[in-house]
Amino acid sequence: MTAITASDKIVLEQPCPIRDVLDRIGDQWSLLILEALAPGTLRFNALMREIGDISKQMLSRTLKQLEQDGFITRTLYPEVPPRVEYTLTPLGLSFLEPMQQLVAWADTHHRTIVAARIRYEAAQTKT
């Protein structure tokens, strides 16, 4: 009989691995952060400028979640003032290609989706 490890227990606790991963990367900010880090390492304020309309609290929270899931690494340099840099991990880098395909698909089909929403709303108001 094979022993169950701590990581096996964590995996077994997740009811749906697909939903578990997609819930994280499909939130409002994760894809934008990963895309911003695609060219290379950035500091916190540079990420803030790159993304634009994210609050400091939300950026900090999302960076912690991405670090927790292994998509990015956070490096703290003991300087005055402290310098913190964020970089994609091999896992984060491996996600760039499918992420960019999804972004391209969304860009290609956005007008069609918006038109479908408008048709749907028009049909709902007629009933």
Accessible surface in RSA format (square Angstrom, percent):
REM  Atomic radii and reference values for relative SASA: ProtOr
REM  Chains: A
REM  Algorithm: Lee & Richards
REM  Probe-radius: 1.40
REM  Slices: 20
REM RES _ NUM      All-atoms   Total-Side   Main-Chain    Non-polar    All polar
REM                ABS   REL    ABS   REL    ABS   REL    ABS   REL    ABS   REL
RES MET A   1   244.92 126.8 153.19 101.4  91.73 218.4 131.90 112.1 113.02 149.7
RES THR A   2   123.91  88.1 103.16 104.6  20.75  49.4  72.26  97.1  51.65  78.1
RES ALA A   3    84.67  77.9  64.25  99.2  20.42  46.4  74.51 104.9  10.17  26.9
RES ILE A   4   101.97  58.0  79.33  59.1  22.64  54.6  79.91  57.5  22.06  59.9
RES THR A   5    73.75  52.5  66.54  67.5   7.21  17.2  71.65  96.2   2.10   3.2
RES ALA A   6    76.82  70.6  65.49 101.1  11.32  25.8  68.09  95.9   8.72  23.1
RES SER A   7    71.59  60.5  66.90  89.3   4.69  10.8  47.10 100.3  24.49  34.3
RES ASP A   8    59.45  41.6  58.00  57.7   1.44   3.4  10.61  25.0  48.84  48.7
RES LYS A   9   116.82  57.0 115.23  70.7   1.59   3.8  60.05  54.1  56.77  60.5
RES ILE A  10   104.57  59.5 104.57  77.9   0.00   0.0 104.57  75.3   0.00   0.0
RES VAL A  11    99.29  65.3  93.36  84.5   5.93  14.3  94.69  82.3   4.61  12.5
RES LEU A  12   125.13  69.7  96.61  69.1  28.52  71.7  99.95  70.2  25.17  67.7
RES GLU A  13   129.24  74.2 100.32  75.9  28.92  68.8  44.25  85.6  84.99  69.4
RES GLN A  14    63.88  35.7  54.72  40.0   9.16  21.8   9.04  19.2  54.84  41.6
RES PRO A  15   117.61  85.7  75.53  68.8  42.08 153.0  88.13  72.8  29.48 183.2
RES CYS A  16    38.73  29.3  36.44  40.6   2.30   5.4   8.73  22.1  30.00  32.4
RES PRO A  17    90.15  65.7  88.01  80.2   2.14   7.8  89.66  74.0   0.48   3.0
RES ILE A  18   122.29  69.6 117.42  87.5   4.87  11.7 122.29  88.1   0.00   0.0
RES ARG A  19   130.19  54.7 126.84  64.7   3.36   8.0  49.37  67.5  80.82  49.0
RES ASP A  20    66.43  46.5  54.56  54.3  11.87  28.1   8.39  19.8  58.04  57.9
RES VAL A  21    74.61  49.1  71.04  64.3   3.57   8.6  74.61  64.8   0.00   0.0
RES LEU A  22    98.48  54.8  94.70  67.7   3.78   9.5  94.89  66.6   3.59   9.7
RES ASP A  23    94.58  66.2  77.30  76.9  17.28  40.9  31.02  73.0  63.56  63.4
RES ARG A  24    54.49  22.9  51.10  26.0   3.40   8.1   7.54  10.3  46.96  28.5
RES ILE A  25    11.24   6.4  11.24   8.4   0.00   0.0  11.24   8.1   0.00   0.0
RES GLY A  26    54.29  66.9   0.00   N/A  54.29  66.9  23.51  64.5  30.77  68.9
RES ASP A  27    50.33  35.3  33.27  33.1  17.06  40.3  36.09  84.9  14.24  14.2
RES GLN A  28   134.32  75.1 108.34  79.2  25.99  61.9  45.03  95.8  89.30  67.7
RES TRP A  29    26.63  10.7  26.63  12.9   0.00   0.0  22.34  11.9   4.30   7.0
RES SER A  30     0.00   0.0   0.00   0.0   0.00   0.0   0.00   0.0   0.00   0.0
RES LEU A  31    41.80  23.3  41.21  29.5   0.60   1.5  41.41  29.1   0.40   1.1
RES LEU A  32    89.42  49.8  86.17  61.6   3.25   8.2  86.33  60.6   3.09   8.3
RES ILE A  33     0.00   0.0   0.00   0.0   0.00   0.0   0.00   0.0   0.00   0.0
RES LEU A  34     0.20   0.1   0.20   0.1   0.00   0.0   0.20   0.1   0.00   0.0
RES GLU A  35    74.89  43.0  70.79  53.6   4.10   9.8  38.59  74.6  36.30  29.6
RES ALA A  36     9.68   8.9   1.50   2.3   8.18  18.6   6.53   9.2   3.15   8.3
RES LEU A  37     1.94   1.1   0.00   0.0   1.94   4.9   0.00   0.0   1.94   5.2
RES ALA A  38    27.90  25.7  10.64  16.4  17.26  39.3  10.64  15.0  17.26  45.7
RES PRO A  39   123.77  90.2  77.99  71.1  45.78 166.4  90.51  74.7  33.26 206.7
RES GLY A  40    31.68  39.1   0.00   N/A  31.68  39.1  30.34  83.2   1.35   3.0
RES THR A  41    62.47  44.4  38.04  38.6  24.42  58.2  21.75  29.2  40.72  61.6
RES LEU A  42    47.58  26.5  44.43  31.8   3.15   7.9  47.58  33.4   0.00   0.0
RES ARG A  43   113.75  47.8 112.47  57.3   1.28   3.1  35.68  48.8  78.07  47.3
RES PHE A  44    47.95  24.0  47.16  29.2   0.79   2.1  47.16  28.6   0.79   2.3
RES ASN A  45    87.19  60.1  85.76  82.9   1.43   3.4  16.34  39.3  70.85  68.5
RES ALA A  46    23.87  22.0  19.74  30.5   4.14   9.4  20.30  28.6   3.57   9.5
RES LEU A  47     0.00   0.0   0.00   0.0   0.00   0.0   0.00   0.0   0.00   0.0
RES MET A  48    37.08  19.2  34.80  23.0   2.28   5.4  35.03  29.8   2.05   2.7
RES ARG A  49   176.29  74.0 149.21  76.1  27.07  64.5  81.24 111.0  95.04  57.6
RES GLU A  50   115.34  66.2  85.59  64.8  29.75  70.8  12.70  24.6 102.64  83.8
RES ILE A  51    24.18  13.8   1.68   1.2  22.51  54.3   5.72   4.1  18.46  50.1
RES GLY A  52    50.93  62.8   0.00   N/A  50.93  62.8  28.93  79.4  22.01  49.3
RES ASP A  53   121.49  85.1  89.88  89.5  31.61  74.7  50.09 117.9  71.40  71.2
RES ILE A  54     5.94   3.4   0.00   0.0   5.94  14.3   0.83   0.6   5.11  13.9
RES SER A  55    64.75  54.7  50.99  68.0  13.76  31.7  52.21 111.2  12.54  17.6
RES LYS A  56   133.78  65.3 129.18  79.3   4.60  11.0  74.26  66.8  59.52  63.4
RES GLN A  57   126.44  70.7 116.61  85.2   9.83  23.4  44.24  94.2  82.20  62.3
RES MET A  58    59.26  30.7  58.93  39.0   0.33   0.8  50.53  43.0   8.73  11.6
RES LEU A  59     0.00   0.0   0.00   0.0   0.00   0.0   0.00   0.0   0.00   0.0
RES SER A  60    38.28  32.4  36.17  48.3   2.12   4.9  18.29  39.0  19.99  28.0
RES ARG A  61   105.01  44.1 101.63  51.8   3.38   8.0  43.33  59.2  61.68  37.4
RES THR A  62     2.29   1.6   2.29   2.3   0.00   0.0   0.00   0.0   2.29   3.5
RES LEU A  63     2.88   1.6   2.37   1.7   0.52   1.3   2.67   1.9   0.21   0.6
RES LYS A  64   136.23  66.5 130.72  80.2   5.51  13.1  79.92  71.9  56.31  60.0
RES GLN A  65    52.31  29.3  52.31  38.2   0.00   0.0   9.04  19.2  43.27  32.8
RES LEU A  66     0.00   0.0   0.00   0.0   0.00   0.0   0.00   0.0   0.00   0.0
RES GLU A  67    68.99  39.6  58.67  44.4  10.31  24.6  18.24  35.3  50.75  41.4
RES GLN A  68   142.97  79.9 105.57  77.2  37.39  89.0  43.58  92.8  99.39  75.4
RES ASP A  69    56.51  39.6  36.00  35.8  20.52  48.5  15.28  36.0  41.23  41.1
RES GLY A  70    28.40  35.0   0.00   N/A  28.40  35.0  25.98  71.3   2.42   5.4
RES PHE A  71    14.82   7.4  14.82   9.2   0.00   0.0  14.82   9.0   0.00   0.0
RES ILE A  72     2.60   1.5   0.00   0.0   2.60   6.3   0.00   0.0   2.60   7.1
RES THR A  73    63.25  45.0  61.77  62.6   1.48   3.5  53.93  72.4   9.32  14.1
RES ARG A  74   108.25  45.5  84.12  42.9  24.13  57.5  12.51  17.1  95.74  58.0
RES THR A  75    56.33  40.1  53.45  54.2   2.87   6.8  34.02  45.7  22.31  33.7
RES LEU A  76    96.57  53.8  74.82  53.5  21.74  54.7  74.82  52.5  21.74  58.5
RES TYR A  77    68.61  32.0  68.61  39.0   0.00   0.0  41.53  31.2  27.08  33.4
RES PRO A  78   134.42  98.0  99.42  90.6  35.00 127.2 110.05  90.9  24.37 151.5
RES GLU A  79    79.65  45.7  67.57  51.1  12.08  28.8  36.95  71.5  42.71  34.9
RES VAL A  80   153.22 100.8 121.69 110.2  31.53  76.0 121.69 105.7  31.53  85.5
RES PRO A  81   104.71  76.3 100.07  91.2   4.63  16.8 101.59  83.9   3.11  19.3
RES PRO A  82    89.96  65.6  74.73  68.1  15.23  55.4  74.73  61.7  15.23  94.6
RES ARG A  83    58.40  24.5  58.16  29.6   0.24   0.6  13.00  17.8  45.40  27.5
RES VAL A  84    26.77  17.6  22.28  20.2   4.49  10.8  22.28  19.4   4.49  12.2
RES GLU A  85    32.89  18.9  32.29  24.4   0.59   1.4   0.96   1.9  31.92  26.1
RES TYR A  86    15.24   7.1  15.24   8.7   0.00   0.0   1.42   1.1  13.82  17.0
RES THR A  87    47.84  34.0  47.84  48.5   0.01   0.0  39.24  52.7   8.60  13.0
RES LEU A  88    12.03   6.7   2.49   1.8   9.55  24.0   2.49   1.7   9.55  25.7
RES THR A  89    17.08  12.1  14.53  14.7   2.54   6.1  17.08  22.9   0.00   0.0
RES PRO A  90   112.90  82.3 105.65  96.3   7.25  26.4 108.57  89.6   4.34  27.0
RES LEU A  91    90.30  50.3  83.64  59.8   6.66  16.7  87.79  61.7   2.51   6.8
RES GLY A  92     0.19   0.2   0.00   N/A   0.19   0.2   0.00   0.0   0.19   0.4
RES LEU A  93    94.29  52.5  83.67  59.9  10.63  26.7  83.96  59.0  10.34  27.8
RES SER A  94    74.85  63.3  49.09  65.5  25.76  59.4  50.79 108.2  24.06  33.7
RES PHE A  95    33.99  17.0  31.75  19.7   2.23   5.8  33.99  20.6   0.00   0.0
RES LEU A  96    22.69  12.6  22.69  16.2   0.00   0.0  22.69  15.9   0.00   0.0
RES GLU A  97   118.12  67.8 114.26  86.4   3.86   9.2  41.52  80.3  76.59  62.5
RES PRO A  98    65.88  48.0  59.56  54.3   6.32  23.0  60.80  50.2   5.08  31.5
RES MET A  99     1.17   0.6   0.35   0.2   0.82   1.9   0.96   0.8   0.22   0.3
RES GLN A 100    79.79  44.6  74.85  54.7   4.93  11.7  27.88  59.3  51.91  39.4
RES GLN A 101   111.23  62.2 102.99  75.3   8.24  19.6  42.53  90.5  68.70  52.1
RES LEU A 102    95.49  53.2  90.67  64.9   4.82  12.1  94.87  66.6   0.62   1.7
RES VAL A 103    76.23  50.2  73.69  66.7   2.54   6.1  75.58  65.7   0.65   1.8
RES ALA A 104    56.46  51.9  49.54  76.5   6.92  15.7  55.89  78.7   0.57   1.5
RES TRP A 105   136.44  54.8 129.99  62.9   6.45  15.2 117.10  62.4  19.34  31.4
RES ALA A 106    45.70  42.0  43.77  67.6   1.92   4.4  44.58  62.8   1.11   3.0
RES ASP A 107   116.04  81.3  96.12  95.7  19.93  47.1  19.89  46.8  96.15  95.9
RES THR A 108   100.29  71.3  71.74  72.7  28.55  68.0  54.31  72.9  45.99  69.5
RES HIS A 109    64.73  35.4  64.73  45.0   0.00   0.0  39.83  41.1  24.89  29.0
RES HIS A 110   102.50  56.0 102.03  70.9   0.46   1.2  67.53  69.6  34.97  40.7
RES ARG A 111   208.95  87.7 202.73 103.3   6.22  14.8  76.87 105.1 132.08  80.0
RES THR A 112    87.62  62.3  81.59  82.7   6.03  14.4  59.62  80.1  28.00  42.3
RES ILE A 113    58.45  33.3  56.68  42.2   1.77   4.3  58.40  42.1   0.05   0.1
RES VAL A 114    50.75  33.4  50.75  45.9   0.00   0.0  50.75  44.1   0.00   0.0
RES ALA A 115    39.30  36.1  35.57  54.9   3.73   8.5  38.57  54.3   0.73   1.9
RES ALA A 116    41.99  38.6  37.75  58.3   4.24   9.6  38.42  54.1   3.57   9.4
RES ARG A 117   146.50  61.5 142.52  72.7   3.98   9.5  56.92  77.8  89.58  54.3
RES ILE A 118   111.97  63.7 108.90  81.1   3.08   7.4 111.06  80.0   0.91   2.5
RES ARG A 119   149.11  62.6 141.99  72.4   7.12  17.0  77.11 105.4  72.00  43.6
RES TYR A 120   132.35  61.8 126.41  71.9   5.94  15.5  94.07  70.7  38.28  47.2
RES GLU A 121   101.69  58.4 101.52  76.8   0.18   0.4  42.83  82.8  58.86  48.1
RES ALA A 122    45.65  42.0  38.33  59.2   7.32  16.7  44.72  63.0   0.93   2.5
RES ALA A 123    49.86  45.8  45.18  69.7   4.68  10.6  48.42  68.2   1.44   3.8
RES GLN A 124    85.34  47.7  74.40  54.4  10.94  26.1  16.85  35.9  68.50  52.0
RES THR A 125   110.56  78.6  77.82  78.9  32.73  78.0  71.44  96.0  39.12  59.1
RES LYS A 126   176.52  86.1 137.17  84.2  39.35  93.7  88.85  80.0  87.66  93.4
RES THR A 127   144.81 103.0  82.56  83.7  62.25 148.4 100.81 135.4  44.00  66.5
END  Absolute sums over single chains surface
CHAIN  1 A     9497.2       8079.4       1417.8       5846.7       3650.4
END  Absolute sums over all chains
TOTAL          9497.2       8079.4       1417.8       5846.7       3650.4
